[in-house]
Amino acid sequence: MASAQDDRTDGGTQTPDKAEAIMELMLEVAQCFFRIRAMGQRAGHVTNWGGGAFGFLRSLALLGPLTVPQIAQMRPTSRQRMQRLADELAADGMVTFTENPKHRRSKLVALTAKGEAFYTDLNEQLLRIASSLRLAPEESEIRRTADLVREVGEEVKTWLEKQS
């Protein structure tokens, strides 16, 4: 059963019912993640590099060149894991390492034309799959839910950082 106490950054507490609802949301998101990953595997979207490749490429597509430590900070994973993924993607011509004017040793990782095309193709395929799903909620409700999941994710990230 959920506890009314929590580790919120503002020192507040949740009611037991609200805490239980948040916990249920987190568990549903985790279950949904595994189903989405299985869907991606069946559709061929999970590559040799594993499930993290799409997120890695997406970060670069949306934010531009980043260092491996910057990419690792965005995920619950190690810098070493992201470095291995960057090296594998570079070996396949998806990304390239470029000089970083702000840091001599930490190179920037950038998408190549091949990587951009690969990301665009995967993104379009995922959009086609999403378009085929039959969900009753309106777009605004779906976007609000995405915002809520993002907010919960940020709170969990803050909690994890406090535990380190």
Rosetta silent file (secondary structure, phi, psi, omega in degrees, C-alpha in Angstrom):
SEQUENCE: MASAQDDRTDGGTQTPDKAEAIMELMLEVAQCFFRIRAMGQRAGHVTNWGGGAFGFLRSLALLGPLTVPQIAQMRPTSRQRMQRLADELAADGMVTFTENPKHRRSKLVALTAKGEAFYTDLNEQLLRIASSLRLAPEESEIRRTADLVREVGEEVKTWLEKQS
SCORE:     score description
SCORE:     0.000 S_00000001
   1 L     0.000  144.732 -177.602    0.000    0.000    0.000 S_00000001
   2 L   -70.545  150.376  177.581    1.263    3.489   -0.781 S_00000001
   3 L  -100.424  149.365  178.569    2.590    5.733    1.949 S_00000001
   4 L   -73.430  -17.485 -179.889    1.519    9.332    2.392 S_00000001
   5 L   -85.638  147.215  174.392    5.169   10.297    2.803 S_00000001
   6 L  -145.907 -178.760 -179.232    7.369   10.936   -0.210 S_00000001
   7 L  -113.978   43.566 -179.751   10.714   12.441   -1.150 S_00000001
   8 L   -64.694  150.710 -178.573    9.485   15.406   -3.170 S_00000001
   9 L   -68.460  -23.828 -179.950   11.939   18.209   -3.714 S_00000001
  10 L   -90.496    4.931  177.145    9.542   20.730   -2.167 S_00000001
  11 L    77.800    4.413 -177.764    9.278   18.655    1.018 S_00000001
  12 L   -77.345  174.866  176.171    5.550   18.074    0.475 S_00000001
  13 L  -125.359  159.395  176.723    3.573   14.912    0.956 S_00000001
  14 L  -107.165  152.085  171.520    1.025   13.132   -1.182 S_00000001
  15 L   -69.886  155.432  179.162   -2.251   11.709    0.013 S_00000001
  16 H   -56.646  -40.365 -179.731   -2.239    7.904    0.057 S_00000001
  17 H   -65.860  -41.388  179.892   -4.709    7.785   -2.840 S_00000001
  18 H   -68.320  -41.725  178.011   -2.671   10.219   -4.962 S_00000001
  19 H   -60.811  -41.566  178.842    0.574    8.384   -4.181 S_00000001
  20 H   -65.429  -38.402  178.007   -1.058    5.102   -5.209 S_00000001
  21 H   -64.965  -40.971  177.357   -2.311    6.701   -8.441 S_00000001
  22 H   -63.142  -44.477  178.773    1.219    7.978   -9.222 S_00000001
  23 H   -60.364  -43.610  179.084    2.642    4.518   -8.527 S_00000001
  24 H   -61.888  -41.187  177.369    0.034    2.948  -10.836 S_00000001
  25 H   -60.697  -45.815 -179.967    0.920    5.449  -13.565 S_00000001
  26 H   -61.415  -42.184 -179.762    4.628    4.625  -13.237 S_00000001
  27 H   -68.215  -37.316  177.457    3.953    0.884  -13.435 S_00000001
  28 H   -66.660  -38.783  177.773    1.661    1.306  -16.452 S_00000001
  29 H   -63.096  -43.259  178.840    4.330    3.392  -18.209 S_00000001
  30 H   -61.892  -45.053  179.471    6.915    0.665  -17.561 S_00000001
  31 H   -63.198  -40.716  178.153    4.580   -2.021  -18.903 S_00000001
  32 H   -62.781  -41.285  178.381    3.808    0.138  -21.943 S_00000001
  33 H   -55.504  -47.112 -177.816    7.549    0.625  -22.559 S_00000001
  34 H   -66.727  -34.622  176.365    8.123   -3.120  -22.774 S_00000001
  35 H   -68.247  -40.540  177.771    5.181   -3.532  -25.132 S_00000001
  36 H   -63.744  -41.571  178.283    6.472   -0.713  -27.336 S_00000001
  37 H   -62.556  -42.184  177.501    9.917   -2.323  -27.372 S_00000001
  38 H   -62.603  -40.617  177.414    8.375   -5.667  -28.385 S_00000001
  39 H   -61.628  -42.955  178.614    6.422   -3.879  -31.112 S_00000001
  40 H   -63.844  -37.957  177.942    9.653   -2.272  -32.313 S_00000001
  41 H   -64.925  -44.481  179.282   11.418   -5.635  -32.357 S_00000001
  42 H   -63.714  -36.253 -178.567    8.628   -7.204  -34.433 S_00000001
  43 L   -84.232   -3.237  179.366    8.638   -4.275  -36.840 S_00000001
  44 L    82.247   16.997 -178.269   12.447   -4.408  -37.128 S_00000001
  45 L   -88.283  -14.992  175.487   13.007   -1.032  -35.440 S_00000001
  46 L   -90.345  116.252 -169.861   15.245   -2.354  -32.698 S_00000001
  47 E   -89.833 -178.915  174.842   18.612   -2.474  -34.386 S_00000001
  48 L   -56.188  -27.666 -176.303   21.873   -4.366  -33.797 S_00000001
  49 L   -80.463   -7.113 -179.564   22.784   -1.509  -31.475 S_00000001
  50 E    95.972 -179.039 -176.490   19.836   -2.276  -29.229 S_00000001
  51 L   -69.551  -17.452 -177.528   16.830   -0.243  -28.221 S_00000001
  52 H   -77.472  -12.195 -176.084   18.896    2.784  -27.199 S_00000001
  53 H   -64.397  -43.429 -178.802   19.933    3.666  -30.747 S_00000001
  54 H   -61.109  -46.501  178.648   16.674    5.399  -31.653 S_00000001
  55 H   -62.559  -38.980  178.472   16.775    7.582  -28.526 S_00000001
  56 H   -61.873  -50.999 -179.830   20.452    8.369  -29.122 S_00000001
  57 H   -64.839  -37.206  178.963   19.792    9.396  -32.731 S_00000001
  58 H   -61.928  -42.965  178.089   16.648   11.293  -31.694 S_00000001
  59 H   -57.807  -44.924 -179.571   18.641   13.372  -29.202 S_00000001
  60 H   -68.175  -38.712 -179.983   21.089   14.351  -31.919 S_00000001
  61 H   -65.544  -38.917 -176.797   18.313   15.037  -34.449 S_00000001
  62 H   -84.633  -35.074 -171.932   16.427   17.298  -32.030 S_00000001
  63 H  -108.511  -11.320 -176.864   19.303   18.954  -30.166 S_00000001
  64 L    84.944 -172.146 -177.166   22.185   18.894  -32.631 S_00000001
  65 L   -56.998  136.912  179.925   25.721   17.732  -31.828 S_00000001
  66 E  -137.378  160.041  172.462   26.274   16.659  -28.215 S_00000001
  67 E   -83.620  159.389  176.983   29.058   15.097  -26.203 S_00000001
  68 H   -58.739  -44.222  177.366   28.709   11.503  -25.012 S_00000001
  69 H   -59.652  -37.062  177.430   28.497   12.674  -21.363 S_00000001
  70 H   -63.081  -42.580  179.160   25.656   15.054  -22.296 S_00000001
  71 H   -64.676  -43.032 -179.593   23.760   12.199  -23.961 S_00000001
  72 H   -63.348  -35.564 -179.931   24.379    9.905  -20.980 S_00000001
  73 H   -65.793  -22.045 -179.667   23.052   12.540  -18.564 S_00000001
  74 L   -81.704   -8.449 -173.706   19.723   12.468  -20.424 S_00000001
  75 L  -130.875  157.638  175.921   19.292    8.748  -19.751 S_00000001
  76 L   -83.914   62.709 -178.186   19.408    6.369  -16.832 S_00000001
  77 L  -146.953  172.021 -177.649   22.572    4.765  -18.171 S_00000001
  78 L   -86.902  157.222  174.561   26.312    5.062  -17.912 S_00000001
  79 H   -60.719  -37.607 -178.690   28.600    7.242  -19.977 S_00000001
  80 H   -62.803  -40.842  177.929   30.482    4.067  -20.917 S_00000001
  81 H   -63.524  -41.893  179.281   27.325    2.473  -22.367 S_00000001
  82 H   -68.920  -33.460  177.252   26.642    5.606  -24.403 S_00000001
  83 H   -65.452  -43.559  177.913   30.278    5.683  -25.574 S_00000001
  84 H   -61.005  -42.957  179.011   30.004    2.073  -26.813 S_00000001
  85 H   -64.079  -43.720  177.669   26.767    2.927  -28.610 S_00000001
  86 H   -60.371  -43.170  179.321   28.345    6.044  -30.152 S_00000001
  87 H   -63.584  -41.598  179.072   31.334    3.991  -31.321 S_00000001
  88 H   -65.983  -42.600  178.362   29.051    1.325  -32.849 S_00000001
  89 H   -65.892  -36.483  177.814   26.917    3.948  -34.591 S_00000001
  90 H   -67.102  -40.728  179.176   30.065    5.674  -35.865 S_00000001
  91 H   -61.448  -29.635  178.187   31.433    2.371  -37.211 S_00000001
  92 L   -93.906    6.962  174.840   28.224    2.013  -39.225 S_00000001
  93 L    79.160   14.937 -178.448   28.415    5.584  -40.509 S_00000001
  94 L   -84.070  -31.911  179.402   25.391    6.879  -38.560 S_00000001
  95 E  -135.021  164.343  176.085   27.295    9.449  -36.477 S_00000001
  96 E  -135.419  154.641  176.803   30.621   11.158  -36.588 S_00000001
  97 E  -100.809  130.261 -179.958   32.889   12.627  -33.934 S_00000001
  98 E  -125.529  162.222  179.116   33.878   16.262  -34.425 S_00000001
  99 E   -62.122  142.838  179.225   36.086   18.695  -32.562 S_00000001
 100 E  -108.900  112.087 -178.481   34.468   20.389  -29.588 S_00000001
 101 L   -64.331  -17.777 -177.819   35.454   24.058  -29.282 S_00000001
 102 L   -94.852  -10.957 -176.476   34.456   23.991  -25.590 S_00000001
 103 E  -156.108  123.930 -175.908   36.445   20.906  -24.584 S_00000001
 104 E   -65.102  -41.567 -172.372   39.631   19.454  -26.066 S_00000001
 105 E   -93.779  -26.672 -176.962   39.057   15.822  -25.117 S_00000001
 106 E   -93.802   97.582 -177.136   35.268   15.447  -25.197 S_00000001
 107 E   -71.279  158.602  174.189   34.352   15.347  -28.869 S_00000001
 108 E   -87.830  142.532  175.293   30.930   16.222  -30.207 S_00000001
 109 E  -104.048  128.756 -178.798   28.802   13.455  -31.699 S_00000001
 110 E  -132.507  149.776  175.478   26.804   14.515  -34.754 S_00000001
 111 E   -68.599  141.456  169.340   24.472   12.742  -37.153 S_00000001
 112 L   -89.354  174.238  175.829   25.819   11.962  -40.591 S_00000001
 113 H   -60.126  -40.003  177.980   23.566   12.174  -43.663 S_00000001
 114 H   -63.338  -43.444  179.187   23.163    8.390  -43.397 S_00000001
 115 H   -65.047  -40.860  177.674   22.241    8.682  -39.706 S_00000001
 116 H   -62.193  -44.137  179.574   19.764   11.484  -40.412 S_00000001
 117 H   -65.145  -41.580  179.101   18.098    9.396  -43.146 S_00000001
 118 H   -62.966  -46.866  178.654   18.008    6.327  -40.879 S_00000001
 119 H   -60.906  -45.865 -179.574   16.479    8.323  -38.008 S_00000001
 120 H   -59.889  -42.876  178.790   13.917    9.935  -40.325 S_00000001
 121 H   -62.946  -47.838  178.687   12.913    6.523  -41.688 S_00000001
 122 H   -61.004  -41.681 -179.818   12.533    5.008  -38.202 S_00000001
 123 H   -63.082  -42.967  178.835   10.576    8.049  -37.036 S_00000001
 124 H   -65.224  -39.293  177.909    8.216    7.811  -40.027 S_00000001
 125 H   -65.031  -41.910  178.387    7.694    4.087  -39.417 S_00000001
 126 H   -63.955  -39.257  177.725    6.924    4.725  -35.747 S_00000001
 127 H   -64.222  -38.612  176.580    4.467    7.459  -36.747 S_00000001
 128 H   -63.025  -42.052  178.009    2.721    5.013  -39.116 S_00000001
 129 H   -63.652  -46.561  179.968    2.413    2.500  -36.278 S_00000001
 130 H   -60.341  -36.665  179.309    1.099    5.209  -33.917 S_00000001
 131 H   -66.622  -26.040 -177.706   -1.414    6.261  -36.581 S_00000001
 132 H   -83.766  -11.734  179.563   -2.760    2.719  -36.758 S_00000001
 133 L   -75.961  141.418  179.842   -3.557    2.556  -33.027 S_00000001
 134 L  -104.376   99.632  178.401   -7.176    3.157  -32.093 S_00000001
 135 L  -115.838  137.017 -177.406   -7.284    5.385  -29.038 S_00000001
 136 L   -76.711  -34.226 -174.204  -10.444    7.166  -27.893 S_00000001
 137 L   -61.495  152.772  175.410   -8.949   10.243  -26.152 S_00000001
 138 L   -71.297  161.228  179.876   -8.693   13.518  -27.999 S_00000001
 139 H   -55.244  -42.265 -178.409   -5.274   14.803  -29.093 S_00000001
 140 H   -61.996  -37.428  179.167   -5.233   17.392  -26.283 S_00000001
 141 H   -69.716  -38.785  177.956   -5.777   14.666  -23.668 S_00000001
 142 H   -64.685  -43.052  178.470   -3.012   12.520  -25.179 S_00000001
 143 H   -64.992  -38.322  177.703   -0.634   15.512  -25.146 S_00000001
 144 H   -65.018  -38.657  177.629   -1.554   16.274  -21.508 S_00000001
 145 H   -64.360  -43.368  177.477   -0.852   12.654  -20.617 S_00000001
 146 H   -59.909  -41.681  177.043    2.544   12.873  -22.339 S_00000001
 147 H   -61.759  -42.015  179.815    3.251   16.046  -20.327 S_00000001
 148 H   -64.180  -43.747  178.772    2.245   14.267  -17.120 S_00000001
 149 H   -63.179  -40.570  177.086    4.494   11.272  -17.880 S_00000001
 150 H   -61.140  -43.405  179.407    7.343   13.703  -18.638 S_00000001
 151 H   -63.024  -44.888  177.387    6.703   15.484  -15.313 S_00000001
 152 H   -61.657  -42.608  178.490    6.701   12.201  -13.382 S_00000001
 153 H   -59.498  -40.216  178.366    9.927   11.242  -15.163 S_00000001
 154 H   -67.064  -39.143  177.589   11.581   14.502  -14.104 S_00000001
 155 H   -64.157  -41.559  178.717   10.495   13.977  -10.492 S_00000001
 156 H   -64.967  -41.705  177.838   11.910   10.438  -10.552 S_00000001
 157 H   -59.931  -44.513  178.067   15.146   11.774  -12.057 S_00000001
 158 H   -61.258  -43.044  178.660   15.386   14.381   -9.274 S_00000001
 159 H   -61.061  -44.974  179.148   14.758   11.685   -6.663 S_00000001
 160 H   -61.312  -41.512  179.476   17.499    9.502   -8.186 S_00000001
 161 H   -63.381  -37.308  178.806   19.966   12.389   -8.204 S_00000001
 162 H   -67.606  -27.661 -178.493   19.272   13.035   -4.532 S_00000001
 163 H   -80.171  -17.045 -177.811   20.028    9.369   -3.754 S_00000001
 164 L   -75.355    0.000    0.000   23.469    9.496   -5.405 S_00000001
